[in-house]
Amino acid sequence: MIEIAPSILAADFTRLGQQVNDALACGVKRIHVDVMDGHFVPNISMGPFVVKWIKPIVANAGAIIETHLMIEEPERYIGNFVNAGADLVTVHVETCPHLHRTLQQIRELRAKVGVALNPATPLVLLEEVLDQVDLVLVMTVNPGFGGQEFIPECLDKIARLRKMLSERKLPQVDIEIDGGVHVGTIAAAAINGATVAVVGTGVFNSANSVAENIAALRKAAGTL
């Protein structure tokens, strides 16, 4: 079974609260906030204030906010996001020279811990910290922009990560995928071991309602 995590990066910010409510009304248990700094990735998105704005809506529905920090020096900002209401903070291996220390920082702030890998980053870089995390995010596009095509070679990476977690007796660690996830790609990701799928344009688009899009994703993934 794979869980849908709607990414508000693709939402209509003129009615952000309503779009978050629409997703939560479908029973989603997490809202994904993509944070970009224009340095680590070639785009700039949002900061802690957005987390603060949507926190009451998300908390009232019994869901969580997960923040994906696609930024340099994430340790400088983790506290700001947790204080704003982030329940889970994900940092990139590529931006953390002292990864273990950064993950400890998140845990000490009483948030759940996530770590992310770009498509070309090998799983071996996680070997020493797997028992420190609640979630591993496998980027299935190169980060920075929404609407990119899913990189199919990442499916093998997801499967190898699931095997690694099983061998280490860490089945509780979620495998999240982010990038190019839609009705045509979500099933393959689920089959290969992903447990959470970040979906932006596949949820928030003008062609269909949020409810219709989430229902279609769940049907495609076989989780209805």
N, C-alpha and C positions, 0 to 999 in steps of 0.2 A: 504494500500500500504506500502511495506517495501523497504527501501533503502539499497543498498549494500555498505559496507565500507571495501574495500580490505585492509588486514593487511599485511604490507611489512615484517613482521617477517618470513613469508613463502616464500618470494621472493628470486630469485637468485641474490645475492649481487654482482656478477661479471658483471651483467647487470641491476642493480637496476633502473637506469634512464629509460631504455627502458621498463621495466616491469611496472613502474609507468605510463609512457606514454600510454602503451597498455590499462591499466585499465581506464585511463582518456578518451581515445578515445571511450570507450563504454558509456560515459556519466555519470560515477560515479561522485558524488559531494563531496566526502570526502575520504581521504587516512588516514588509521589508523596506528599509530606508537606505538608499544608495548614496554614499557621501564621496564626492570627488573634489580634488584640489587643483586640477589643472597642471600638476607636476608629475605625480605618479601616473596619472591617466590624462589624456588630452581633452578634458572637459571639466567644468565646474558645476556642482549641483547645489546641495543644501547643507545646513548646519544644525546644531542642537535645537535651535528655536522651532524648527519644524517638528522635531520629536516632541517637544514640550506642548505644541499646539494639538497634536493628535493623541497624546497620551491619555487624556480623560476618556476619549471615545473608545480607544482600544481596551483600556483597563475595564471600562464598564461592560464590555462584551466578554471579559474573561480571557482575552487574547494577549499576546506579547508583541513588543516592538523589537525587531532585530536590526541593528545598524551594521552596515557593511562599509568599513572604512578603507576606501581606495585612496589613501593619502600617505604622504611622507611623514615621518615622525609621529605615528599615531599615538604614541604614549603621551604626547603633549595634550591630547584632546579627549582621551578616553573618559576621564573624570567628568568633563562637560556633558558628554552624551549620556552617561549613566545618571548624572544629576538631573538631566532633562527628562529622563524616563525610559531610557533604553534598558531592556531586560536581557538582551544578548548582544555582545559586541564581537564582531569578526574583524581581524586584522590580517594583512597579507604577509606571508613568509618573506616576500621580496622586499618589504619595507622595514623589517625588524632584525637588525643585526644581533640583538639580544632577545631572541624570540621567547625563551623560557621566562625571562623577567617580565616581558610585556604581558604574557598570558597570566602570570601571577598577579600582575597589577589589576587586570580585569576581575579575577577571582576575588581579590581582596576588597574590591568595591561591591562585591556580592551580586555581580552580574554573571550570566552564563558566558562561556568562552567559545569563540569560534576562530578558526584559522583558515585562510583561503590560499589557493594556489592558482596561478595563471596557467593557461593551457600548456605552455612549454616548460613549466617548472616541475621537476620530478618528485614523485611521492617520497623518495628517500629522505628529503629534507624534513619530513614529519616524524621520522622514526623515533626520535628522542622525546617527542612531546605528545604523542598520541594519547597517553593516559592522562594528559592535562586538559583535554578539550571535551566540549559537549557536542561540537559540530565541526565538520570539515566541509568547506565550500570549494567545490571543483568548478572553476570557471570553464564554461563551455563556449565562450567567445573570448576574444581579447578585450579586456575591460576598457570602458570609457564612453561607450555609446549604446543606446538601446536600439532594438530592431535589427541586430546582426544575425547572420545565419549560424545555426548550431554547428560546431566542429565535430564531425562524427568520430574522429579518432579518440575523442575524450571518453567514449563509451568504454573502451578497454581500460582506461585509467580508473573509471568508476568501479568497474568489476574488480580490478586489482586492489583498490582501496577497501572494498567490501571484504575481500579475502584476507587482507592484512588485519582488519579489525576483528574478523572472526578468529584468526589464528592467535591474536592477542587477548581474546576473550573480552572484547569491548563492543558487544553488539548494541549497546545503548547509545553509542556515538552516531549522530545523524550524519548522513551524506547529503549535502545540499548541492544542487546544480543551479547555475545562473548564466543565462545567455542563450538566446535562440530557442527558448522552450515554448512550444505551441502544440496543437493537437496532433501534429505530424511527428513530433520528436519525443513527447513526454513518455510514451509507452516504452520505448527502447531504453530510456534512462531508468525507468522504474524496474524493468527486467534485469538490468545490470547492477542494481543495488542502491540507487538513489532513493532517499526517503523524504526529501523536501525539494520542491521545484519552485524557484523564483520565477515569476512570470510578470512582465510589465505590459508590453503592448498586447499580449495575448489575453489580458484581463481588461485593461483600460483602453478601449478603442471605441470610436463613435459608431462603428458598423452594427454592433450588438450591445445589449445591456451587460453590465458586469455579471449579473446572475446567469445570463445565457452563456457567457464566455467561460465562467467557472464550471458550469454544468458540462459544457462540451469538453473541457480539459479532463474533468473527472471521468467522464465516459470513455474518452480516448485512453486514459491510463488504466481503465478497468477498476476504478475505485468507487463507482456509484453504488 
